[in-house]
Amino acid sequence: MGVMKIPSAALCVTLLAWTVTAADGPAPEASKVRAELDAMQGRPAPALELSNWINGKPVQISDLKGKIVVLDFWATWCGPCIASIPHNNEISRKYADKGVVFIGVCAQKGAEKMAETVKTHQIGYPVAADANGKTVAAYKANSYPDYYIIDRKGNLRWADFANKDVEKAITTLLTEK
């Protein structure tokens, strides 16, 4: 019989903490750039380079320190994006008084229809166009809708995670001081 090695207590605690944190957070989506997205998490969120703001004035991530920011990367031609608008409206209203800010980042392709789409589908949260594609590139968003959460310190906490987990991500961050 071989000798069974028992892991150190520190390793057990670390693995337990990682398991609890991973289980509590939103599930990452499969992505061709998953390793790059994972490397961005926990670091300061990239700047927003957006234009044509609707339902709000232009902001930067630095303006929103102390708030939880949900970035919804979407496109006017994307069926699942349009289908998610009512739920996004509901969540953005539900958590607005708790310091949660939704921002819809409209893809470059189709951005000329953004204002019409906002009006037709009654988007209630701020949206802006990524007219030069720099924000999508900085966040490595490569499908729509893609959701990213920035914590109160301005760090990108979760990048491109399961759409069904937006509220779970928000409530997880709301429990943190």
N, C-alpha and C positions, 0 to 999 in steps of 0.2 A: 504494500500500500504506500502511496505517496504521501508526502507531508502537505497538509492543507495550510496555506498561508492566510492569516486573518488580516484584512485591511486595517490600517490605523484608524483610530477614532476620528482624527481630523479628516481623513479621506471620506469616511462614512458620512460625516456631517456635511461636507462639501457636496457629495453626491445627493444627499437628501435635500439640501437647500436648492440645488440645481433642478432636481425633479419637481419640487414644489413650485418653484418659479416658472419652469417650463409649462407645468400643468395649469398654472393660474393664468398665464398669458395667452394671447391669441395664437392660433396655429399658423405657421408660415405657409404661404402658397408655394407650390412648385414653380421654379423659375430657372431659366437658363443662366441667370446671374445671381443665384442664391448665395454663393460664397461671397460675392461682392456686397450684396445687401446685408448679409450677416456682419460683415466687417464694418459697415457704416453704423450699425446699431450701437447705442451707448455713446456716440460721439455727437458733437454739435451738428445740428441740422443744417443742410445747405441753405443758402439764401434763396429767396423767391424772386424770380425775374418774370413778373406778370404784368399785363396791361389790360385796359378796358374793364376795370372792376365794376361789378354790378352788385347791388345789395350791401355795399360797404365801401369804405375808403381803402386805398392801397395801404398795405401793411407789410412789414418784414417780420421774420421770426423773432428778431431781437425786440420788436415792439410788443410781443406777446409773452415775454417771460412772466412766469407766475400763472400762466394759463396752460391748459392742455389743448393741443392743436391737432385736429383731424384733417389730414389732406386727402381729398378724394380726387384722384386722377381719373378723369372721365373724358368722353368724347360725345359730340352731338349726334353722331351716327351709330353709337353703340347701344344696342337694345338692352343688355343687362344694366348699363349705366342709367338709362332712362327709367327702367323698371325699379331701380334702387332709390330714385328721388323721393318718393313718399316716405320711405323708411328713414332716409337721411334727414328729411325735414323734421320728422317726428323726434329723432334722437337729438338733433341740434337744438330743438326747442326744449326738450326735456332736461338737458344738461347745461343750457346757456347760463342759468343763474348760479351754476356751480363752477363757472370759469372754463367751460369747454367751448372752443371756437372751431367751427367747421369752415373749411375753405375748399371750394371746388376748383381744381386746376384743369381747365379745358385744353384738350390737345390742339396742337397747331392745325392739323387737318380738320376742317369743319368749324374752326373758330369763328368764321364769318356768320355762322348761324347761332352763335352762343346766346345773344340777346333774345332772339326769337324763341329758342329752346327754354331759356329761363322763364320767359313770360308764359309760354304755352303749358309748361309742366309745373309752373308755380314754385320754382326753386326759391326757398326762403333764406338761405344762407349765402354769404358772399361767394361769388365766383369771379374768376378772372381768366384771361386767355394767356396761354404760354406761346405767344406769337412767334418767338424765336427758337423755341424748343429747348432752351437752356435749363429750365426747371425740370422738365422730364428727364433730360440727360443727367443732371446733377443727382437726381433721386434714383436714376436707373429704372424708372417706371417703364415697363415693356408690355403691358396689357391693360385692358380697361374693363371694369373699374379696378383700380389699385388703391389700397388704403394704407396710409402711413400715419403713425402717431408720434407726436413730439411732446415730451414731458414738460413739466413746469420750469425746468432748468434750461430748456431750449435744446435738449438732446433728442436725437432721433431714437425713439425707444423701440418701435417695431416698424419694419419696412416690408411692404407687400405681404400682408397677412390675409387670412381667410375673411372674405366679405361678411360672413355671418358672425364674426367675432368683434365687430366694431364696438358694440356696446360692452362686451366683456373687457376689451382693452381699456375703455374709458373708466369703467367701474374699478378695474384693477388700479389704475393711476389715481383715482379719487381717494383710495384708501391710504395712499402714501402721504406723508407729511412733507 
